[in-house]
Amino acid sequence: MKMKRPLVAMMLAAMMVSGQGYAGAADKPDVKVLATGGTIAGSAASDTKTTGYKAGALGIDTLLNAVPEAKNYADLSGEQICSIDSKDMTDDIWLKLAKRCNALLSDKKVDGIVITHGTDTLEETAYFLNLTVKSSKPVVITGAMRPATAISADGPMNLLNAVRIAADKKSAGRGVLVALNDQIDAARNVTKTNTTSVNTFQSPLFGSLGVVNDGVPEFYGQTTRLNTVKSEFDVSKLDKLPYVKVIYGTANDDALFVDAAIKAGVKGIVYAGTGNGSVHKDAEKALAKASAAGIVVVRSTRLVSGSVIPAEQSYIDEHFIDGDSLNPQKCRILLQLALTKTHDPKAIQEMFHKY
C-alpha cells in the first residue's frame, strides 16, 4: 500500500537520529508491540483529512518503521493481533489479546508490552486487560485521534512515549496504563471525553497517574484498586464471556429494553441511570423481575464522574449492585468477569468495591 507523504517524511526525519540512546542491545529492555488496528494505523485520502479514513489500514511493521527512535529505548518486535476499527471490538479479541499478553509476559526475557488500539473502545480493552493480565510488568495501551497519513498525526509520538513508558522500570506494578498526549492514566480510571480532540483521554474523578516530560516518564500517583497479579479473574481456559448488556436510562423510560434483554438471555444488566444511578420506576419494575429471575443487575450512571452508592431502599431489597465509580462500559466488563466466578449479588458487590 502506498504511504502518504507525511508518514514517509516522519520516517526519513526519524532515521536521521536513529542510533542514539542505549549503547547496545544488551542494555535495552525487550518490549513487544501488539497491534489491533485503529486510527493510529489509519489511512485517509489526503494528508489534511482527519475523518472518513480507513482505520487499521497500516500494519505493525509500518508503524514501527515510522518511529525508529523507539528502538533507542527497547528491543522491539511486533505482532498483528487484528486490524479493526475499535468500534468493532469483540469479547473474542479481548480473550485472544489477554492470553497473548500472558504468554509473552511469562517469558523472563520480555520486559513489557505496548498495545496499539483504536480510541473508541480503548478504555474498555485497557480495563479488561487490567483485570486479566497476570503480570506486574508494564502493559501500555496507546492510540491516536488522527490517522497516520495526517499532517498533524499524533500517533508516532504516542507510540514513542508508550515504548518509553513500557521500557521504564518505574511503570511496573501500576496496572495497565493508557498513554496518549503525554499523559499516563490508569486503565480503571480513564475515559474518552471528546469526540475529536487529541486531549480526549482523561480521568475525571482521580486525575492522571503521570506524564511524559520531554521523553521521560514521571509518575505522581498510584491506583489503589486491585489489578493484574492481584486479580482473581483467570481467562486462560475461557473461550466465551457471559452475555451482559448496558441499558441507558432517560426521562420517560420504560421496560422495553429490559424485557428485550431478558428475552435475549442475558446473564447480567448494567443500567446507566440518571444521577446517583437512579432508575425510572417503569424500568425498575422490569429490572426487579430480572433480578428475581437470577439476572444480576448493576446500577451505574450516565454522568461523567462520581460514584454510585446505596440510595433507594427498593434497590437494596431488589438486590441491585452499586457500580461504585466505574462508568457503564467498565461495569459491563467487571460484571462479565464476575459472572465467571459467581452469581451471588453480595459477592459481586464486593468485587465492585475491590476492582
C-alpha positions as CSV (number, residue, x, y, z in Angstrom):
1,M,0.0,0.0,0.0
2,K,1.4,3.4,-0.9
3,M,2.0,5.5,2.2
4,K,1.0,9.2,2.3
5,R,3.7,11.9,2.3
6,P,3.5,12.9,6.0
7,L,4.2,9.4,7.2
8,V,7.2,9.0,4.8
9,A,8.6,12.4,5.9
10,M,8.4,11.4,9.5
11,M,10.2,8.1,8.7
12,L,13.0,9.9,6.9
13,A,13.4,12.6,9.6
14,A,13.5,10.0,12.3
15,M,16.1,7.9,10.6
16,M,18.5,10.8,10.8
17,V,18.6,10.5,14.6
18,S,18.4,6.7,14.7
19,G,21.2,5.0,16.6
20,Q,21.2,7.4,19.6
21,G,20.2,6.2,23.0
22,Y,21.3,2.9,24.6
23,A,24.8,1.8,23.9
24,G,23.9,-1.7,22.8
25,A,21.2,-4.3,22.5
26,A,22.2,-5.8,25.8
27,D,21.3,-2.6,27.7
28,K,17.8,-2.3,26.3
29,P,14.7,-4.0,27.7
30,D,12.7,-6.3,25.5
31,V,9.3,-4.8,24.6
32,K,6.7,-6.5,22.5
33,V,4.2,-4.3,20.4
34,L,0.8,-5.8,19.7
35,A,-1.3,-4.1,17.1
36,T,-5.1,-4.2,16.8
37,G,-5.7,-1.5,14.2
38,G,-7.5,1.8,14.9
39,T,-6.9,5.4,13.9
40,I,-3.2,5.1,14.8
41,A,-2.9,2.8,11.8
42,G,-5.5,4.7,9.8
43,S,-5.1,5.9,6.2
44,A,-7.1,8.8,4.6
45,A,-7.5,10.1,1.1
46,S,-5.5,13.2,1.8
47,D,-3.0,14.5,4.3
48,T,-5.4,17.1,5.6
49,K,-8.3,14.7,6.3
50,T,-8.8,13.6,9.9
51,T,-12.1,11.9,9.5
52,G,-13.5,9.4,7.0
53,Y,-10.3,7.4,6.9
54,K,-9.9,3.6,6.9
55,A,-8.9,2.5,10.4
56,G,-6.3,-0.3,10.7
57,A,-5.1,0.1,7.2
58,L,-1.4,0.1,8.1
59,G,0.4,-2.9,9.6
60,I,2.5,-3.1,12.7
61,D,5.8,-3.0,10.7
62,T,4.8,0.2,9.1
63,L,4.0,1.8,12.4
64,L,7.3,0.7,14.0
65,N,9.3,1.8,11.0
66,A,7.8,5.3,11.2
67,V,9.2,5.7,14.7
68,P,12.8,4.3,14.6
69,E,13.7,6.4,17.7
70,A,11.6,3.9,19.7
71,K,14.4,1.3,19.1
72,N,16.7,3.6,21.2
73,Y,14.6,2.7,24.2
74,A,13.9,-1.0,23.7
75,D,14.5,-4.0,21.6
76,L,11.1,-4.1,19.7
77,S,9.2,-6.7,17.8
78,G,5.7,-6.5,16.7
79,E,2.6,-8.8,16.2
80,Q,-0.6,-8.0,14.4
81,I,-3.4,-9.3,16.6
82,C,-6.2,-7.9,14.4
83,S,-6.8,-4.9,12.1
84,I,-10.1,-3.4,13.1
85,D,-11.8,-0.1,13.8
86,S,-12.1,-0.3,17.6
87,K,-15.8,0.3,17.5
88,D,-15.9,-3.3,16.2
89,M,-14.0,-4.7,19.2
90,T,-15.3,-8.1,20.4
91,D,-15.0,-10.3,23.5
92,D,-13.2,-12.9,21.4
93,I,-10.5,-10.4,20.5
94,W,-10.2,-9.4,24.2
95,L,-9.7,-13.0,25.2
96,K,-7.1,-13.6,22.4
97,L,-5.3,-10.4,23.5
98,A,-5.2,-11.2,27.2
99,K,-4.0,-14.8,26.5
100,R,-1.2,-13.5,24.2
101,C,-0.1,-10.9,26.8
102,N,0.1,-13.5,29.5
103,A,2.0,-15.9,27.3
104,L,4.5,-13.2,26.4
105,L,4.9,-11.8,29.9
106,S,5.6,-15.2,31.3
107,D,8.8,-15.2,29.3
108,K,11.6,-13.8,31.6
109,K,13.2,-12.2,28.6
110,V,10.2,-10.0,27.9
111,D,10.1,-6.8,30.0
112,G,6.9,-5.1,28.8
113,I,4.1,-4.8,26.2
114,V,2.8,-1.9,24.2
115,I,-0.6,-2.3,22.5
116,T,-1.8,0.0,19.7
117,H,-5.5,0.4,19.6
118,G,-8.4,2.5,18.3
119,T,-9.7,5.1,20.7
120,D,-13.4,4.3,20.7
121,T,-13.1,1.3,22.9
122,L,-9.5,1.7,24.1
123,E,-10.6,2.3,27.8
124,E,-12.6,-0.9,27.7
125,T,-9.8,-3.1,26.4
126,A,-7.4,-1.5,28.9
127,Y,-9.7,-2.3,31.8
128,F,-10.4,-5.8,30.6
129,L,-6.6,-6.4,30.5
130,N,-6.2,-4.7,33.8
131,L,-8.3,-7.5,35.4
132,T,-6.9,-10.4,33.3
133,V,-3.2,-9.9,32.7
134,K,-1.2,-11.9,35.3
135,S,2.0,-9.9,35.4
136,S,3.3,-6.8,37.2
137,K,5.4,-6.0,34.1
138,P,4.3,-2.8,32.2
139,V,1.4,-3.1,29.8
140,V,0.8,0.2,28.0
141,I,-2.0,0.9,25.6
142,T,-1.9,3.8,23.1
143,G,-3.7,5.1,20.1
144,A,-4.3,8.2,18.1
145,M,-7.0,10.7,17.3
146,R,-5.7,11.5,13.8
147,P,-4.8,9.0,11.1
148,A,-1.2,8.2,10.3
149,T,-1.4,10.0,7.0
150,A,-2.4,13.3,8.5
151,I,0.0,16.3,8.6
152,S,-0.5,16.6,12.4
153,A,-0.7,12.9,13.2
154,D,-0.4,12.2,16.9
155,G,0.2,8.5,16.6
156,P,4.0,8.5,16.2
157,M,4.7,10.5,19.4
158,N,2.1,8.5,21.3
159,L,3.7,5.2,20.2
160,L,7.2,6.5,21.1
161,N,6.0,7.6,24.5
162,A,4.3,4.2,25.1
163,V,7.5,2.4,24.4
164,R,9.4,4.8,26.7
165,I,6.9,4.0,29.5
166,A,6.9,0.2,28.9
167,A,10.7,0.2,29.0
168,D,10.8,2.2,32.2
169,K,11.1,0.1,35.4
170,K,9.0,2.7,37.3
171,S,6.0,1.6,35.2
172,A,5.9,-1.8,36.8
173,G,3.2,-2.8,39.3
174,R,0.8,0.0,38.4
175,G,-1.7,-2.0,36.5
176,V,-2.4,-1.5,32.8
177,L,-1.5,2.0,31.7
178,V,-3.0,4.3,29.0
179,A,-0.7,6.7,27.3
180,L,-1.7,9.5,24.9
181,N,-1.0,13.2,24.5
182,D,1.9,13.0,27.0
183,Q,-0.4,11.7,29.8
184,I,-0.2,8.4,31.7
185,D,-3.6,7.2,33.1
186,A,-4.8,4.2,34.9
187,A,-6.9,1.8,32.9
188,R,-9.6,1.7,35.6
189,N,-10.0,5.5,35.8
190,V,-9.5,6.8,32.3
191,T,-12.3,7.5,29.7
192,K,-12.6,9.2,26.3
193,T,-14.2,12.6,26.9
194,N,-14.1,14.3,23.5
195,T,-15.1,13.1,20.0
196,T,-12.1,14.6,18.1
197,S,-9.6,16.3,20.5
198,V,-6.1,14.8,20.9
199,N,-6.6,15.6,24.6
200,T,-9.6,13.3,24.8
201,F,-8.5,10.8,27.4
202,Q,-9.0,12.0,31.0
203,S,-9.5,10.5,34.4
204,P,-12.3,12.9,35.7
205,L,-12.6,11.7,39.3
206,F,-9.0,10.7,40.0
207,G,-6.6,12.5,37.6
208,S,-3.7,11.1,35.7
209,L,-1.0,9.0,37.2
210,G,1.8,10.8,35.5
211,V,3.2,12.5,32.4
212,V,6.0,12.1,29.9
213,N,8.2,15.1,30.4
214,D,10.3,15.6,27.2
215,G,10.6,11.9,26.8
216,V,11.0,10.9,30.4
217,P,8.0,9.2,32.1
218,E,7.3,10.6,35.6
219,F,4.7,9.2,38.0
220,Y,2.8,11.3,40.6
221,G,0.0,8.9,41.5
222,Q,-0.9,5.3,42.0
223,T,-4.1,3.4,41.5
224,T,-5.4,1.8,44.7
225,R,-7.8,-0.8,43.3
226,L,-6.8,-4.4,42.7
227,N,-5.5,-5.3,39.3
228,T,-3.3,-7.8,37.3
229,V,-1.4,-10.1,39.6
230,K,-3.8,-9.3,42.5
231,S,-6.9,-10.0,40.3
232,E,-8.9,-13.2,40.9
233,F,-10.0,-13.5,37.3
234,D,-8.5,-16.1,35.0
235,V,-9.4,-16.3,31.3
236,S,-6.8,-18.9,30.4
237,K,-9.5,-21.6,29.9
238,L,-12.3,-19.3,28.7
239,D,-13.4,-19.1,25.1
240,K,-16.5,-17.0,25.8
241,L,-17.7,-14.4,28.3
242,P,-21.1,-14.1,29.9
243,Y,-23.7,-12.1,28.0
244,V,-24.1,-8.7,29.6
245,K,-25.9,-5.6,28.2
246,V,-25.9,-1.9,29.1
247,I,-29.2,-0.1,29.1
248,Y,-29.2,3.7,29.1
249,G,-31.7,5.4,31.4
250,T,-33.6,8.5,30.3
251,A,-36.7,10.5,31.1
252,N,-39.9,8.7,30.0
253,D,-38.1,5.3,30.2
254,D,-40.0,2.1,30.2
255,A,-39.5,-1.7,30.4
256,L,-38.9,-2.2,26.6
257,F,-35.1,-2.7,26.6
258,V,-35.0,-4.6,29.9
259,D,-37.7,-7.0,28.7
260,A,-35.9,-7.5,25.4
261,A,-32.6,-8.2,27.3
262,I,-34.3,-10.8,29.5
263,K,-35.8,-12.4,26.4
264,A,-32.4,-12.4,24.7
265,G,-31.0,-14.5,27.5
266,V,-28.6,-12.0,29.2
267,K,-26.8,-13.1,32.4
268,G,-26.4,-9.5,33.6
269,I,-27.7,-6.0,33.0
270,V,-25.9,-2.7,33.7
271,Y,-28.4,0.2,34.0
272,A,-26.8,3.6,33.2
273,G,-29.1,5.6,35.4
274,T,-29.6,9.3,36.0
275,G,-27.8,11.0,38.9
276,N,-26.7,8.5,41.5
277,G,-27.7,5.5,39.4
278,S,-31.4,6.4,39.7
279,V,-33.7,4.0,37.8
280,H,-37.0,5.1,36.2
281,K,-39.9,3.5,38.0
282,D,-41.1,1.5,35.0
283,A,-37.6,0.3,34.2
284,E,-37.2,-0.6,37.9
285,K,-40.1,-3.0,37.9
286,A,-38.6,-4.8,34.9
287,L,-35.2,-4.9,36.5
288,A,-36.6,-6.3,39.7
289,K,-38.2,-9.0,37.7
290,A,-34.8,-9.7,36.0
291,S,-33.1,-9.8,39.4
292,A,-35.7,-12.2,40.8
293,A,-35.0,-14.5,37.8
294,G,-31.3,-14.7,38.6
295,I,-30.1,-12.0,36.2
296,V,-27.5,-9.8,38.0
297,V,-28.4,-6.1,37.8
298,V,-25.8,-3.3,38.3
299,R,-26.7,0.4,38.8
300,S,-24.2,2.7,37.1
301,T,-24.6,6.4,36.0
302,R,-24.6,8.2,32.7
303,L,-22.8,11.1,34.3
304,V,-19.1,11.9,33.7
305,S,-17.9,11.3,37.2
306,G,-18.9,10.3,40.7
307,S,-19.6,7.1,42.5
308,V,-22.9,5.2,42.5
309,I,-23.6,4.5,46.2
310,P,-26.6,3.0,48.1
311,A,-29.8,5.0,47.5
312,E,-33.4,3.8,47.4
313,Q,-34.3,1.0,49.9
314,S,-36.1,-0.7,47.0
315,Y,-32.8,-1.0,45.1
316,I,-31.3,-2.8,48.1
317,D,-34.4,-5.1,48.5
318,E,-34.2,-6.0,44.8
319,H,-30.5,-6.9,45.1
320,F,-29.3,-4.3,42.7
321,I,-25.5,-3.8,42.8
322,D,-23.9,-0.4,43.2
323,G,-21.4,0.3,40.4
324,D,-19.1,2.3,42.5
325,S,-17.0,4.8,40.4
326,L,-16.9,2.7,37.2
327,N,-18.7,4.0,34.1
328,P,-21.3,1.8,32.5
329,Q,-19.0,0.2,29.9
330,K,-16.5,-0.8,32.6
331,C,-19.2,-2.0,34.8
332,R,-20.2,-4.4,32.0
333,I,-16.6,-5.8,31.8
334,L,-16.3,-6.3,35.6
335,L,-19.8,-7.9,35.7
336,Q,-18.8,-10.3,32.8
337,L,-15.7,-11.4,34.6
338,A,-17.5,-11.6,38.0
339,L,-20.1,-13.9,36.5
340,T,-17.4,-16.4,35.5
341,K,-16.8,-16.8,39.3
342,T,-20.2,-16.4,40.9
343,H,-23.9,-15.3,40.6
344,D,-24.2,-14.2,44.2
345,P,-25.0,-10.4,44.3
346,K,-23.3,-9.9,47.7
347,A,-20.0,-11.5,46.4
348,I,-20.2,-9.5,43.1
349,Q,-20.9,-6.3,45.1
350,E,-17.6,-6.9,47.0
351,M,-15.8,-7.2,43.6
352,F,-17.1,-3.8,42.6
353,H,-15.6,-2.3,45.8
354,K,-12.2,-4.1,45.2
355,Y,-11.7,-3.6,41.4
